[in-house]
Amino acid sequence: YRTAGFYNVAVGYESMGTGIGTGQGNTGVGRATFKNLTSGGNNVAIGYIVGSTLIDGSGNIFIGANIEGSTTSISNELNIGGWIKGTNGQISLGGALPTSCAMLDIVSTTKGLLLPRMTKAERDAIASPVAGLYIHQTDNTPGLRGYNGTNWVRYTETVD
């Protein structure tokens, strides 16, 4: 339990450790959640040994088991189950922090990305599509379609 800091909630054996910390607004539920946290605020950890290496940082969320942050001092990191991670508005699926140039980074060597599948009528019912929107059309010459800002464009297929 904490002997300094304000508005912290710790539930579970070794949750938020036993030392003096100045962090505020932290919530740890489960064994050893934020065990070494000494400063920072507004962090949430739920699970078994979650965020236990974090020493300082703010605005982090960890949910799962045996999940640590990317370093001992981080802010604004999301980690759910070790497979969904995010930082500063970016999201990665697959267990790694997102590449700095990507808002969504999907990491896999065994699975692909599945776009929304719909009929032409369902596609045409999309209100105000924006350029760069993609779908997989399931009827009337099925295949990949992208909206270019004016029209839906069908991508031609070449066998690979």
C-alpha positions as CSV (number, residue, x, y, z in Angstrom):
1,Y,0.0,0.0,0.0
2,R,1.1,3.6,-0.6
3,T,1.9,5.9,2.3
4,A,2.2,9.0,0.1
5,G,0.4,10.3,-3.0
6,F,-3.3,10.8,-3.3
7,Y,-6.3,9.1,-4.9
8,N,-4.6,5.8,-5.5
9,V,-6.4,2.4,-5.3
10,A,-4.5,-0.8,-4.8
11,V,-6.2,-4.2,-4.5
12,G,-4.1,-7.4,-4.4
13,Y,-0.9,-8.7,-3.0
14,E,2.0,-6.3,-3.7
15,S,-0.3,-4.1,-5.8
16,M,1.6,-0.7,-6.0
17,G,4.3,-2.1,-3.7
18,T,4.9,-1.1,-0.2
19,G,7.2,1.9,-0.5
20,I,6.6,5.6,-0.4
21,G,5.4,7.0,-3.7
22,T,4.2,10.4,-4.9
23,G,1.9,9.2,-7.7
24,Q,-1.7,10.2,-7.8
25,G,-4.8,8.8,-9.3
26,N,-3.4,5.3,-10.0
27,T,-5.5,2.2,-9.9
28,G,-4.0,-1.3,-9.6
29,V,-6.1,-4.4,-9.3
30,G,-4.4,-7.8,-9.1
31,R,-1.2,-9.3,-7.8
32,A,1.9,-7.0,-8.2
33,T,0.2,-4.4,-10.4
34,F,2.4,-1.3,-10.5
35,K,4.6,-3.0,-7.9
36,N,7.5,-0.5,-8.4
37,L,5.5,2.6,-9.3
38,T,6.9,5.6,-7.3
39,S,5.6,8.6,-9.3
40,G,3.3,9.4,-12.2
41,G,-0.4,9.5,-12.2
42,N,-3.6,8.4,-13.8
43,N,-2.4,4.9,-14.6
44,V,-4.6,1.8,-14.6
45,A,-3.4,-1.9,-14.3
46,I,-5.7,-4.9,-14.1
47,G,-4.4,-8.4,-14.0
48,Y,-1.6,-10.6,-12.7
49,I,1.8,-9.0,-12.5
50,V,0.8,-6.1,-14.8
51,G,2.9,-2.9,-15.2
52,S,5.2,-4.0,-12.3
53,T,8.3,-2.7,-13.9
54,L,6.9,0.8,-14.4
55,I,8.6,3.3,-12.1
56,D,7.0,6.5,-13.4
57,G,4.8,7.7,-16.2
58,S,1.2,8.9,-16.7
59,G,-1.9,7.9,-18.6
60,N,-1.0,4.2,-19.1
61,I,-3.5,1.3,-19.3
62,F,-2.5,-2.3,-18.9
63,I,-5.0,-5.2,-18.9
64,G,-4.0,-8.9,-18.9
65,A,-1.4,-11.1,-17.3
66,N,2.4,-10.7,-17.2
67,I,2.2,-7.4,-19.2
68,E,4.9,-4.8,-18.8
69,G,5.3,-1.4,-20.4
70,S,7.8,-0.8,-23.1
71,T,10.2,0.9,-20.6
72,T,10.3,1.8,-16.9
73,S,9.2,5.4,-17.7
74,I,6.4,5.7,-20.2
75,S,3.3,7.8,-20.7
76,N,0.1,7.2,-22.8
77,E,0.7,3.6,-23.5
78,L,-2.1,1.1,-24.0
79,N,-1.5,-2.7,-23.6
80,I,-4.3,-5.2,-23.6
81,G,-3.4,-8.8,-23.4
82,G,0.0,-8.2,-24.9
83,W,-1.5,-8.2,-28.4
84,I,-3.1,-4.7,-28.6
85,K,-0.7,-1.9,-27.9
86,G,-0.8,1.8,-28.4
87,T,0.9,5.0,-27.7
88,N,-0.1,8.6,-28.3
89,G,-3.1,7.8,-30.4
90,Q,-1.4,5.0,-32.4
91,I,-2.6,1.3,-32.2
92,S,-0.7,-1.9,-33.0
93,L,-2.3,-5.3,-33.3
94,G,0.1,-8.2,-32.9
95,G,2.3,-7.5,-29.9
96,A,4.7,-4.7,-30.8
97,L,4.4,-1.0,-30.3
98,P,3.2,0.8,-33.5
99,T,5.7,1.9,-36.1
100,S,6.2,5.7,-35.7
101,C,4.8,6.5,-39.1
102,A,1.6,4.5,-38.7
103,M,-1.7,5.2,-36.9
104,L,-2.6,1.4,-37.2
105,D,0.2,-1.2,-37.4
106,I,-0.9,-4.8,-37.9
107,V,1.9,-7.3,-37.2
108,S,1.5,-10.9,-38.4
109,T,3.3,-13.4,-40.6
110,T,0.4,-15.9,-40.6
111,K,-2.8,-13.8,-41.0
112,G,-4.1,-11.0,-43.2
113,L,-6.4,-8.0,-43.0
114,L,-10.1,-8.6,-43.7
115,L,-11.9,-5.6,-45.0
116,P,-15.7,-5.1,-44.6
117,R,-17.6,-7.3,-47.0
118,M,-20.9,-5.9,-48.5
119,T,-23.1,-5.9,-51.5
120,K,-23.1,-3.0,-54.1
121,A,-26.4,-1.8,-52.6
122,E,-24.9,-1.7,-49.1
123,R,-21.8,0.1,-50.4
124,D,-23.9,2.7,-52.2
125,A,-25.8,3.3,-49.0
126,I,-22.7,4.5,-47.2
127,A,-23.4,8.1,-46.3
128,S,-20.7,10.6,-47.4
129,P,-17.8,8.2,-48.1
130,V,-14.4,9.8,-48.0
131,A,-11.4,9.3,-50.4
132,G,-9.4,6.3,-49.3
133,L,-12.3,4.2,-48.0
134,Y,-12.0,0.5,-49.1
135,I,-14.4,-2.4,-49.0
136,H,-14.7,-5.9,-50.5
137,Q,-17.8,-6.0,-52.7
138,T,-19.5,-9.4,-52.7
139,D,-21.8,-9.2,-55.8
140,N,-21.8,-7.7,-59.3
141,T,-18.2,-8.6,-60.1
142,P,-16.9,-9.2,-56.6
143,G,-13.6,-7.7,-55.5
144,L,-11.8,-4.8,-53.9
145,R,-13.3,-1.3,-54.3
146,G,-11.9,2.0,-53.2
147,Y,-13.5,5.4,-53.1
148,N,-11.4,8.1,-54.8
149,G,-13.3,11.1,-53.6
150,T,-15.8,11.0,-56.5
151,N,-16.4,7.4,-57.5
152,W,-16.1,3.9,-56.3
153,V,-13.2,2.3,-58.3
154,R,-12.8,-1.5,-58.9
155,Y,-9.3,-2.8,-58.7
156,T,-8.6,-5.2,-61.5
157,E,-7.2,-8.6,-60.6
158,T,-4.1,-10.2,-61.8
159,V,-3.3,-13.8,-60.7
160,D,-0.2,-13.8,-58.6
